[in-house]
Amino acid sequence: ELLSGACGAEIIGINLRDTSGGNIKIIKDLLFEHKVIFFRNQDITHQEQIDLSKCFGPIEKHAYVKGLPEYPEILRIVKEPFEKNNWGENWHSDVSYNPEPTLAVILKSVEIPPIGGDTMFANMELAWETLDEKIKNKVKDKKALHSSLGAAFFVDNYKGMEARDTNLEEYSNEHPIVRTHPETGKKILYVNWTYTKSIVGIDKKESDDLLTKIFKHQERLELTCRFKWTKNAVAIWDNR
């Protein structure tokens, strides 16, 4: 079932405990087609989530947030009742400050609020296709700087989550503003509000102006989908 005309599909009839080659191929094909896919009633264990994740490639540990004691690759996303900010409330590609984009992210719901808590996703392939041609021409051969300082907000504002023993020194990398998806060959707009700080090779004012226009374009509703969580739902998204 499609969630919108832009991206996102809720998949029925697949058991995420099944990590056989045939099942994983189906999941990957659906992921590359829809950008983000959702599965309900998937009561997978931590180990089963790890096993599923390994089917997509090496598992990464978050640089600034501690994972579970026995499963350090898994983060608990915790929002306490008194906290006003939302985890990941600003548009972003996860850890885009790393040297290479993370292939996929797998998120499972454990406890959910009775109201709200939805997650939105945006299609960056479609964002590039529909971007103003003048902006396209200005940025198509440029790189942008992605900085880990965008993670400071998360570390500082969520008391139910534990930061790693670090002073959050800046860690940054440059990436092409327009990437080519390694599986589909499609062009992708690879900048985001949270971690992208500047366009390399142009002055700050022009960089800020261009990025602001791009960020506003990326969040247009017609480029997005919205998912309402239920207990034991799982989302898998292409983070590239």
N, C-alpha and C positions, 0 to 999 in steps of 0.2 A: 504494500500500500504506500503510495507516494505521499510525502508530507507537504510538498509544494511543487511548483513548476521549476524551481531553481535547483534543489538538491534535497537529499534525505528520503529514506524509505524504511518503513517498518517491515521486517522480514518475518514470515511465519513458516514453521515447519522445519527449522534448523536447530539442532541441539549443539550448543557451543562446547559441550564436553567432548564431542567427537572431533578429534584433531587429525583424522585420517587425511591423506593427500587429496582425495576427491572432495571431501567436505570443505577443506581449507581453500581449494581452488574456487569452489562456488562462492564462498564468502569473499575472497579477494576480487573476483569478477564483479560481484554486487557492489563492493566498496569502490572500485575504480569507476563504476558506472554512476553511482549515486553520491559519491564523496563522503557521505556519512550514513551509516545503517544502524538500525535499532532492533533489539530482540527483547521481548518481554518474557517473564517467568523463567529466567535462567538462574537458578540457585546454585551457581558455581562456587566452589571453594577458592581460597587464595591460591592454592597450588594449581587448581584447574585454570585460573586466570593467568598464572605464570606460564603454564603449558601452552595455552592459547596464544599468548603474546609471543612466545618463542617461534611460533610458526611464521611470524612476520619479519623476524630478524633479531639481532642482539638486543637485549633489554637494557635500557638506560636507567641510571639512578638520578634523581633530581639533585641539582647542585646545592640547593639552599634549604630544602625541606626534608626532614627525616621521614623515612618510610617505616613500615611496621617492623618490630624487632626481629621477627623470624622471616619476614619477606621485605627486605629493605627497598625492593623495586616498586612496591605498592605504597602509594600515598593515601592516607585517609583525608578526604576533603571534609572538614568539619566547620560548620557555622553554628555558633552558640546562639541561643534565643535572644541574648542581649546585643548581639553584634548587628550593626546596621548595614555594613557593606556586604556585597555579594562576591564570593570567590569567582575570579575570572570575569568580573562584570564588564570590563573593558574588552573590546574586540582584540583578539590576538591569535597568533599561531604559537602553540606551546614551544617554549625554550628555543625560539628562533635565533637566539644569540649563540647557539652551539655551532661548531664548524660545519656540520651537515644537518639538513632538516630531518627531524624525526619522521619515520615512515608513517606510523599509525599510533593512536592512543586508544586505550580501552578503558571505559569508565562504567562501573557497576553501582547501582543505587542500593543502599542498605536501609537507611531511615530517611524518609522524605517528609516535608511539611504538608499539612492538610491543604494548604493553599499556596500557590506560587511555586518557585523553585524550578521553573522551566529553563531549558538551555536552548540557545539559538546558535545556528551555524550559517556561514555564508560561503557561497560558491565563488572562489577566486579565479577560476577559469572563466566563468561568466562575467565576473567583474572586469577582467582584462578585455574581453570581447566588447563590452559595452562602455568602456572608458572613452572619454572625449579624445578625439584623434590628435588634437594639439598637445594634450598631456602625454599621450602615447609616444609621440615623436620626441618629446623632451626626455623621457625616462627609459625608453626601450633598450638603450645600450648602457645604462647607468647601473651602479651598485649602490646599495644602502647599508648603513651601519646599524647593526642590531646590538643592543646593550642589555646586559643582565640587570642593570639598575631598575628596570621595570619590575623585577621580582621583589624589590624591597617592600612594595605596597602589600603584597600577600603575606610576607614574613611578619611585618609589623602589625597587621590588622586582624589576624586570626589566632586567638588565644588557645583554641582547642587543637592547634597544630604546632609542632615543634620544629624550630629552625635548626639547621645543622650548626656545628660550632664554627662559625665563620663571621667575619666582619662585613660580609657582603661587598667585597672589593669588586670593582667593575670588571666584567669579562665580556668581551665583544668580538664580533666577527662581521665581515662584509659578505653580502650575498647579492647576486643579480636581482634587480627589481622585477624582472620578467624571467621566470624559470621555465624550463621545458620539463613537463612531467615524464619521468623515466619509463613509465608503462604506456601511457596513452599518447605521448608525443604532443599533447596540447600545451599551449602557453598559459602560465599562471602568474597572477599578480602577487608577488611575495614581499609585501610590507604589511605592518600592522601597528595599530595605535599604541599598544603597550610597550613593545620592545624596539621598534624602528625609530631611531633618533635623528638621522640626517641622510641626505643623498650625497654621495661622495663626488667631489669635483665641482660643486657649485656653491655659491655663497649661501650663508645661513638663511637670509630672508627668502630667497627664491626656493630653497629647500623646504623651509617651513610652509610656505604658501602651497607648493605642489603637494606636499604630504597631507596637508589639511584637506585639500580638494580630493585627494585619493581616498583618505580615510572616510570622508563623508559619502563618497560614492560607494565604497565597500559595504556600508551598513544600510543601503537602500533595501527596503522590505522585499522588493521583488527579486533580490539576490539571495534571500535567506529562507531557512526553515526553522520551525520551533517544535521542540519535543517536550511533552508533559510526562514526567517520570511517574512510574509505579514501582513498588518494591520488586527488587531482583530484575529490573530492566538493565540491559547492557547496551552501551553505545560504542561503536567503533568508527573512528573518523580518520580519513587520509589527511595528515598534518602537513603535507608538502605543498 
